[in-house]
Amino acid sequence: MNIVDMAIVGSGPAGISAALNAKIRNKSHYLFGTVALSDKVRRSECISNYPGVSDVGGMELHRSFTNQLSQAGIEITEKRITGIYYMGEYFALLADQEEFYAKTVILATGVETIRPVPGERELLGRGVSYCATCDGNLYRGKKIAVVCDNIEMEEEVSYLSELAETIYYLPIFKGSNFSSDNAERLSSPLAGILGEKRVSGVRFKDGTEISVDGVFFLKESVSPAVLLPGLSVEDGHVAVNRNMETNIKGCYAAGDCTGVPYQIAKAVGEGNVAAHSAIKYLAKQMVKSK
């Protein structure tokens, strides 16, 4: 079992900052995310409060981030983390059907683009899933609802349509191009998930109810509280102290997931602090083990 020093979940400004500091301090690490880095950065028209850079465009800053990662020799592991489990001495991170292991974790996941609907958290693991690869086979020949918030994940929607008997698809972004003979596209927003012990159906804001066996939420960002059971959250954000420490030993958080202001300069600073806090923690653990 290969256990690295640090697993950084998220490739936005906070995650990049943490990874650069881990690299400088010679700490083995994973940087989980996408080579596209941050959609929020790329779409920014003009960033005026980033020290040392005057009125930089989002795409220009994105290119600078990409170049810096390349020059530092930092690779992005393009895996979507769907679960993190604290094992006492280390963390196990689940991505699709693979497991990765790290002594510390830095959550730099950003903020959710979809607010949880009634029943989503309550029925997680009992018909509600965030991972098509992990749970898709459980719904072979069954009826499912799928909510998707970005076009990159429509490949997973297509995969689910190959397994399910019927798929009720709700894209909540512009430009969706998915279609399938067994898929029905819905337009009314999802209002809630029905069921007690397991998912039995979904309810929409227009009052329509449909019976389904499962619901998949294919999101660009999954709530850290869903990823890591037992994580303390306040007002929808990860609760941290000035050292970016969470309530779980060895776990830190940085960037938009810790709260406002949702700004790049703040995220970069928090990523730096989180990495240094993780480095100090690793040093203490090393002393204890001797």
Contacts in CASP RR format, 6 or more apart in sequence:
PFRMAT RR
TARGET T0000
AUTHOR 0000-0000-0000
METHOD contacts of the structure
MODEL  1
MNIVDMAIVGSGPAGISAALNAKIRNKSHYLFGTVALSDKVRRSECISNY
PGVSDVGGMELHRSFTNQLSQAGIEITEKRITGIYYMGEYFALLADQEEF
YAKTVILATGVETIRPVPGERELLGRGVSYCATCDGNLYRGKKIAVVCDN
IEMEEEVSYLSELAETIYYLPIFKGSNFSSDNAERLSSPLAGILGEKRVS
GVRFKDGTEISVDGVFFLKESVSPAVLLPGLSVEDGHVAVNRNMETNIKG
CYAAGDCTGVPYQIAKAVGEGNVAAHSAIKYLAKQMVKSK
1 101 0 8 1.000
2 101 0 8 1.000
3 90 0 8 1.000
3 101 0 8 1.000
3 102 0 8 1.000
3 103 0 8 1.000
4 27 0 8 1.000
4 28 0 8 1.000
4 29 0 8 1.000
4 30 0 8 1.000
4 100 0 8 1.000
4 101 0 8 1.000
4 102 0 8 1.000
4 103 0 8 1.000
5 22 0 8 1.000
5 27 0 8 1.000
5 28 0 8 1.000
5 29 0 8 1.000
5 102 0 8 1.000
5 103 0 8 1.000
5 104 0 8 1.000
5 278 0 8 1.000
5 282 0 8 1.000
6 18 0 8 1.000
6 22 0 8 1.000
6 27 0 8 1.000
6 28 0 8 1.000
6 29 0 8 1.000
6 30 0 8 1.000
6 102 0 8 1.000
6 103 0 8 1.000
6 104 0 8 1.000
6 105 0 8 1.000
6 106 0 8 1.000
6 275 0 8 1.000
6 278 0 8 1.000
6 282 0 8 1.000
7 29 0 8 1.000
7 30 0 8 1.000
7 32 0 8 1.000
7 91 0 8 1.000
7 93 0 8 1.000
7 100 0 8 1.000
7 102 0 8 1.000
7 104 0 8 1.000
7 105 0 8 1.000
7 106 0 8 1.000
8 15 0 8 1.000
8 18 0 8 1.000
8 19 0 8 1.000
8 22 0 8 1.000
8 29 0 8 1.000
8 30 0 8 1.000
8 31 0 8 1.000
8 32 0 8 1.000
8 105 0 8 1.000
8 106 0 8 1.000
8 108 0 8 1.000
9 32 0 8 1.000
9 33 0 8 1.000
9 81 0 8 1.000
9 84 0 8 1.000
9 93 0 8 1.000
9 105 0 8 1.000
9 106 0 8 1.000
9 107 0 8 1.000
9 108 0 8 1.000
9 109 0 8 1.000
9 227 0 8 1.000
10 31 0 8 1.000
10 32 0 8 1.000
10 33 0 8 1.000
10 107 0 8 1.000
10 108 0 8 1.000
10 109 0 8 1.000
10 110 0 8 1.000
11 31 0 8 1.000
11 32 0 8 1.000
11 33 0 8 1.000
11 34 0 8 1.000
11 35 0 8 1.000
11 37 0 8 1.000
11 38 0 8 1.000
11 76 0 8 1.000
11 108 0 8 1.000
12 37 0 8 1.000
12 38 0 8 1.000
12 40 0 8 1.000
12 41 0 8 1.000
12 65 0 8 1.000
12 108 0 8 1.000
12 110 0 8 1.000
12 267 0 8 1.000
13 38 0 8 1.000
13 41 0 8 1.000
13 65 0 8 1.000
13 255 0 8 1.000
13 264 0 8 1.000
13 267 0 8 1.000
13 268 0 8 1.000
14 106 0 8 1.000
14 108 0 8 1.000
14 110 0 8 1.000
14 254 0 8 1.000
14 255 0 8 1.000
14 256 0 8 1.000
14 267 0 8 1.000
14 268 0 8 1.000
14 269 0 8 1.000
14 270 0 8 1.000
14 271 0 8 1.000
14 274 0 8 1.000
15 31 0 8 1.000
15 106 0 8 1.000
15 108 0 8 1.000
15 254 0 8 1.000
15 267 0 8 1.000
15 271 0 8 1.000
16 31 0 8 1.000
16 37 0 8 1.000
16 65 0 8 1.000
16 68 0 8 1.000
16 69 0 8 1.000
16 268 0 8 1.000
17 254 0 8 1.000
17 267 0 8 1.000
17 268 0 8 1.000
17 269 0 8 1.000
17 270 0 8 1.000
17 271 0 8 1.000
17 272 0 8 1.000
17 275 0 8 1.000
18 106 0 8 1.000
18 108 0 8 1.000
18 254 0 8 1.000
18 271 0 8 1.000
18 272 0 8 1.000
18 274 0 8 1.000
18 275 0 8 1.000
18 278 0 8 1.000
19 29 0 8 1.000
19 31 0 8 1.000
19 69 0 8 1.000
19 74 0 8 1.000
19 275 0 8 1.000
20 68 0 8 1.000
20 69 0 8 1.000
20 72 0 8 1.000
20 74 0 8 1.000
21 271 0 8 1.000
21 272 0 8 1.000
21 275 0 8 1.000
21 276 0 8 1.000
21 279 0 8 1.000
22 29 0 8 1.000
22 275 0 8 1.000
22 278 0 8 1.000
22 279 0 8 1.000
23 29 0 8 1.000
23 72 0 8 1.000
23 73 0 8 1.000
23 74 0 8 1.000
25 275 0 8 1.000
25 279 0 8 1.000
27 278 0 8 1.000
27 279 0 8 1.000
27 282 0 8 1.000
29 102 0 8 1.000
30 77 0 8 1.000
30 93 0 8 1.000
30 100 0 8 1.000
30 102 0 8 1.000
31 74 0 8 1.000
31 75 0 8 1.000
31 76 0 8 1.000
31 77 0 8 1.000
32 76 0 8 1.000
32 77 0 8 1.000
32 79 0 8 1.000
32 80 0 8 1.000
32 81 0 8 1.000
32 93 0 8 1.000
32 95 0 8 1.000
33 76 0 8 1.000
33 77 0 8 1.000
33 78 0 8 1.000
33 79 0 8 1.000
33 80 0 8 1.000
34 76 0 8 1.000
34 78 0 8 1.000
34 152 0 8 1.000
35 66 0 8 1.000
35 76 0 8 1.000
35 78 0 8 1.000
36 42 0 8 1.000
37 62 0 8 1.000
37 65 0 8 1.000
37 66 0 8 1.000
38 62 0 8 1.000
38 65 0 8 1.000
39 150 0 8 1.000
39 220 0 8 1.000
41 58 0 8 1.000
41 61 0 8 1.000
41 62 0 8 1.000
41 65 0 8 1.000
41 264 0 8 1.000
42 58 0 8 1.000
42 59 0 8 1.000
42 62 0 8 1.000
43 58 0 8 1.000
44 57 0 8 1.000
44 58 0 8 1.000
44 61 0 8 1.000
44 264 0 8 1.000
45 57 0 8 1.000
45 58 0 8 1.000
46 55 0 8 1.000
46 56 0 8 1.000
46 57 0 8 1.000
46 58 0 8 1.000
47 53 0 8 1.000
47 55 0 8 1.000
47 56 0 8 1.000
47 57 0 8 1.000
47 58 0 8 1.000
47 61 0 8 1.000
47 264 0 8 1.000
48 54 0 8 1.000
48 55 0 8 1.000
49 263 0 8 1.000
49 265 0 8 1.000
50 56 0 8 1.000
50 61 0 8 1.000
50 264 0 8 1.000
50 265 0 8 1.000
51 265 0 8 1.000
53 61 0 8 1.000
56 64 0 8 1.000
61 264 0 8 1.000
69 76 0 8 1.000
77 100 0 8 1.000
79 95 0 8 1.000
79 96 0 8 1.000
79 98 0 8 1.000
79 100 0 8 1.000
80 95 0 8 1.000
80 96 0 8 1.000
80 131 0 8 1.000
81 93 0 8 1.000
81 94 0 8 1.000
81 95 0 8 1.000
81 222 0 8 1.000
81 227 0 8 1.000
82 94 0 8 1.000
82 95 0 8 1.000
82 96 0 8 1.000
82 130 0 8 1.000
82 131 0 8 1.000
82 134 0 8 1.000
82 222 0 8 1.000
82 227 0 8 1.000
83 93 0 8 1.000
83 94 0 8 1.000
83 226 0 8 1.000
83 227 0 8 1.000
83 228 0 8 1.000
84 91 0 8 1.000
84 92 0 8 1.000
84 93 0 8 1.000
84 94 0 8 1.000
84 105 0 8 1.000
84 227 0 8 1.000
84 228 0 8 1.000
85 91 0 8 1.000
85 92 0 8 1.000
85 93 0 8 1.000
85 94 0 8 1.000
85 228 0 8 1.000
85 229 0 8 1.000
86 228 0 8 1.000
86 248 0 8 1.000
86 249 0 8 1.000
86 251 0 8 1.000
88 249 0 8 1.000
89 103 0 8 1.000
90 101 0 8 1.000
90 102 0 8 1.000
90 103 0 8 1.000
91 101 0 8 1.000
91 102 0 8 1.000
91 103 0 8 1.000
91 104 0 8 1.000
91 105 0 8 1.000
91 250 0 8 1.000
91 251 0 8 1.000
92 99 0 8 1.000
92 100 0 8 1.000
92 101 0 8 1.000
93 99 0 8 1.000
93 100 0 8 1.000
93 101 0 8 1.000
93 102 0 8 1.000
93 105 0 8 1.000
94 134 0 8 1.000
96 131 0 8 1.000
96 133 0 8 1.000
96 134 0 8 1.000
97 133 0 8 1.000
97 134 0 8 1.000
103 250 0 8 1.000
103 282 0 8 1.000
103 285 0 8 1.000
104 250 0 8 1.000
104 251 0 8 1.000
104 252 0 8 1.000
104 278 0 8 1.000
104 281 0 8 1.000
104 282 0 8 1.000
105 228 0 8 1.000
105 250 0 8 1.000
105 251 0 8 1.000
105 252 0 8 1.000
106 244 0 8 1.000
106 251 0 8 1.000
106 252 0 8 1.000
106 253 0 8 1.000
106 254 0 8 1.000
106 271 0 8 1.000
106 274 0 8 1.000
106 275 0 8 1.000
106 278 0 8 1.000
107 224 0 8 1.000
107 227 0 8 1.000
107 228 0 8 1.000
107 238 0 8 1.000
107 246 0 8 1.000
107 251 0 8 1.000
107 252 0 8 1.000
107 253 0 8 1.000
107 254 0 8 1.000
107 257 0 8 1.000
108 253 0 8 1.000
108 254 0 8 1.000
108 255 0 8 1.000
108 257 0 8 1.000
108 267 0 8 1.000
108 271 0 8 1.000
108 274 0 8 1.000
109 221 0 8 1.000
109 222 0 8 1.000
109 223 0 8 1.000
109 224 0 8 1.000
109 227 0 8 1.000
109 257 0 8 1.000
110 221 0 8 1.000
110 255 0 8 1.000
110 256 0 8 1.000
110 257 0 8 1.000
111 221 0 8 1.000
111 237 0 8 1.000
111 256 0 8 1.000
111 257 0 8 1.000
111 259 0 8 1.000
111 262 0 8 1.000
112 219 0 8 1.000
112 221 0 8 1.000
112 222 0 8 1.000
112 223 0 8 1.000
113 149 0 8 1.000
113 219 0 8 1.000
113 220 0 8 1.000
113 221 0 8 1.000
114 147 0 8 1.000
114 149 0 8 1.000
114 172 0 8 1.000
114 217 0 8 1.000
114 219 0 8 1.000
116 223 0 8 1.000
117 190 0 8 1.000
117 191 0 8 1.000
117 192 0 8 1.000
117 193 0 8 1.000
118 191 0 8 1.000
118 192 0 8 1.000
118 193 0 8 1.000
119 128 0 8 1.000
119 192 0 8 1.000
119 193 0 8 1.000
119 195 0 8 1.000
120 128 0 8 1.000
120 192 0 8 1.000
120 193 0 8 1.000
120 215 0 8 1.000
120 217 0 8 1.000
121 226 0 8 1.000
123 193 0 8 1.000
123 195 0 8 1.000
123 198 0 8 1.000
123 199 0 8 1.000
123 215 0 8 1.000
124 130 0 8 1.000
124 226 0 8 1.000
125 135 0 8 1.000
126 197 0 8 1.000
126 198 0 8 1.000
126 199 0 8 1.000
127 198 0 8 1.000
127 199 0 8 1.000
127 213 0 8 1.000
127 214 0 8 1.000
127 215 0 8 1.000
128 193 0 8 1.000
128 199 0 8 1.000
128 214 0 8 1.000
128 215 0 8 1.000
128 217 0 8 1.000
129 135 0 8 1.000
129 136 0 8 1.000
129 214 0 8 1.000
129 215 0 8 1.000
129 216 0 8 1.000
129 217 0 8 1.000
130 216 0 8 1.000
130 217 0 8 1.000
130 218 0 8 1.000
130 219 0 8 1.000
130 222 0 8 1.000
130 226 0 8 1.000
132 156 0 8 1.000
132 157 0 8 1.000
132 159 0 8 1.000
132 160 0 8 1.000
132 216 0 8 1.000
132 218 0 8 1.000
133 156 0 8 1.000
133 159 0 8 1.000
135 216 0 8 1.000
136 159 0 8 1.000
136 160 0 8 1.000
136 163 0 8 1.000
136 216 0 8 1.000
137 163 0 8 1.000
139 160 0 8 1.000
139 163 0 8 1.000
139 164 0 8 1.000
139 213 0 8 1.000
139 214 0 8 1.000
140 163 0 8 1.000
140 164 0 8 1.000
141 163 0 8 1.000
141 164 0 8 1.000
141 165 0 8 1.000
142 164 0 8 1.000
142 165 0 8 1.000
142 212 0 8 1.000
142 213 0 8 1.000
142 214 0 8 1.000
143 164 0 8 1.000
143 165 0 8 1.000
143 166 0 8 1.000
143 167 0 8 1.000
143 168 0 8 1.000
143 211 0 8 1.000
143 212 0 8 1.000
143 213 0 8 1.000
143 214 0 8 1.000
144 160 0 8 1.000
144 164 0 8 1.000
144 166 0 8 1.000
144 167 0 8 1.000
144 168 0 8 1.000
144 212 0 8 1.000
144 213 0 8 1.000
144 214 0 8 1.000
144 215 0 8 1.000
144 216 0 8 1.000
145 167 0 8 1.000
145 168 0 8 1.000
145 169 0 8 1.000
145 170 0 8 1.000
145 190 0 8 1.000
145 201 0 8 1.000
145 202 0 8 1.000
145 210 0 8 1.000
145 212 0 8 1.000
145 214 0 8 1.000
145 215 0 8 1.000
145 216 0 8 1.000
146 157 0 8 1.000
146 160 0 8 1.000
146 167 0 8 1.000
146 168 0 8 1.000
146 169 0 8 1.000
146 170 0 8 1.000
146 215 0 8 1.000
146 216 0 8 1.000
146 218 0 8 1.000
147 170 0 8 1.000
147 172 0 8 1.000
147 190 0 8 1.000
147 215 0 8 1.000
147 216 0 8 1.000
147 217 0 8 1.000
147 218 0 8 1.000
147 219 0 8 1.000
148 154 0 8 1.000
148 156 0 8 1.000
148 157 0 8 1.000
148 169 0 8 1.000
148 170 0 8 1.000
148 171 0 8 1.000
148 172 0 8 1.000
148 173 0 8 1.000
148 176 0 8 1.000
148 218 0 8 1.000
148 219 0 8 1.000
149 171 0 8 1.000
149 172 0 8 1.000
149 173 0 8 1.000
149 218 0 8 1.000
149 219 0 8 1.000
149 220 0 8 1.000
150 173 0 8 1.000
150 220 0 8 1.000
151 173 0 8 1.000
151 175 0 8 1.000
151 176 0 8 1.000
151 177 0 8 1.000
152 220 0 8 1.000
153 218 0 8 1.000
153 219 0 8 1.000
153 220 0 8 1.000
154 171 0 8 1.000
154 176 0 8 1.000
154 177 0 8 1.000
154 178 0 8 1.000
156 216 0 8 1.000
156 218 0 8 1.000
157 167 0 8 1.000
157 169 0 8 1.000
157 178 0 8 1.000
157 218 0 8 1.000
158 178 0 8 1.000
158 180 0 8 1.000
160 167 0 8 1.000
160 216 0 8 1.000
161 167 0 8 1.000
161 178 0 8 1.000
161 180 0 8 1.000
161 182 0 8 1.000
161 183 0 8 1.000
164 182 0 8 1.000
165 182 0 8 1.000
166 182 0 8 1.000
166 183 0 8 1.000
166 184 0 8 1.000
167 180 0 8 1.000
167 182 0 8 1.000
167 183 0 8 1.000
167 184 0 8 1.000
168 183 0 8 1.000
168 184 0 8 1.000
168 186 0 8 1.000
168 202 0 8 1.000
168 210 0 8 1.000
168 212 0 8 1.000
169 178 0 8 1.000
169 183 0 8 1.000
169 184 0 8 1.000
169 185 0 8 1.000
169 186 0 8 1.000
170 185 0 8 1.000
170 186 0 8 1.000
170 187 0 8 1.000
170 189 0 8 1.000
170 190 0 8 1.000
171 178 0 8 1.000
171 185 0 8 1.000
172 189 0 8 1.000
176 185 0 8 1.000
179 185 0 8 1.000
186 204 0 8 1.000
188 204 0 8 1.000
188 205 0 8 1.000
188 206 0 8 1.000
188 207 0 8 1.000
188 208 0 8 1.000
189 204 0 8 1.000
189 205 0 8 1.000
190 202 0 8 1.000
190 203 0 8 1.000
190 204 0 8 1.000
190 205 0 8 1.000
191 203 0 8 1.000
191 204 0 8 1.000
191 205 0 8 1.000
191 207 0 8 1.000
192 202 0 8 1.000
192 203 0 8 1.000
193 199 0 8 1.000
193 201 0 8 1.000
193 202 0 8 1.000
193 203 0 8 1.000
193 215 0 8 1.000
194 200 0 8 1.000
194 201 0 8 1.000
194 202 0 8 1.000
194 203 0 8 1.000
194 209 0 8 1.000
195 201 0 8 1.000
199 212 0 8 1.000
199 213 0 8 1.000
199 214 0 8 1.000
199 215 0 8 1.000
200 211 0 8 1.000
200 212 0 8 1.000
201 209 0 8 1.000
201 210 0 8 1.000
201 211 0 8 1.000
201 212 0 8 1.000
201 214 0 8 1.000
201 215 0 8 1.000
202 209 0 8 1.000
202 210 0 8 1.000
202 212 0 8 1.000
202 215 0 8 1.000
203 209 0 8 1.000
204 210 0 8 1.000
223 233 0 8 1.000
223 236 0 8 1.000
224 231 0 8 1.000
224 233 0 8 1.000
224 238 0 8 1.000
224 253 0 8 1.000
224 257 0 8 1.000
225 231 0 8 1.000
225 233 0 8 1.000
225 236 0 8 1.000
225 238 0 8 1.000
228 248 0 8 1.000
228 251 0 8 1.000
230 247 0 8 1.000
230 248 0 8 1.000
231 238 0 8 1.000
231 246 0 8 1.000
231 247 0 8 1.000
231 248 0 8 1.000
231 251 0 8 1.000
232 238 0 8 1.000
232 239 0 8 1.000
232 246 0 8 1.000
232 247 0 8 1.000
233 239 0 8 1.000
235 259 0 8 1.000
237 257 0 8 1.000
237 258 0 8 1.000
237 259 0 8 1.000
238 246 0 8 1.000
238 253 0 8 1.000
238 257 0 8 1.000
238 258 0 8 1.000
239 246 0 8 1.000
239 247 0 8 1.000
240 246 0 8 1.000
240 252 0 8 1.000
240 253 0 8 1.000
240 258 0 8 1.000
242 273 0 8 1.000
243 252 0 8 1.000
243 273 0 8 1.000
243 277 0 8 1.000
244 252 0 8 1.000
244 253 0 8 1.000
244 254 0 8 1.000
244 258 0 8 1.000
244 270 0 8 1.000
244 271 0 8 1.000
244 273 0 8 1.000
244 274 0 8 1.000
244 277 0 8 1.000
245 251 0 8 1.000
245 252 0 8 1.000
245 277 0 8 1.000
246 252 0 8 1.000
246 253 0 8 1.000
249 281 0 8 1.000
250 278 0 8 1.000
250 281 0 8 1.000
252 274 0 8 1.000
252 277 0 8 1.000
252 278 0 8 1.000
253 270 0 8 1.000
253 274 0 8 1.000
254 267 0 8 1.000
254 269 0 8 1.000
254 270 0 8 1.000
254 271 0 8 1.000
254 273 0 8 1.000
254 274 0 8 1.000
255 266 0 8 1.000
255 267 0 8 1.000
255 270 0 8 1.000
255 271 0 8 1.000
256 262 0 8 1.000
256 267 0 8 1.000
258 270 0 8 1.000
END
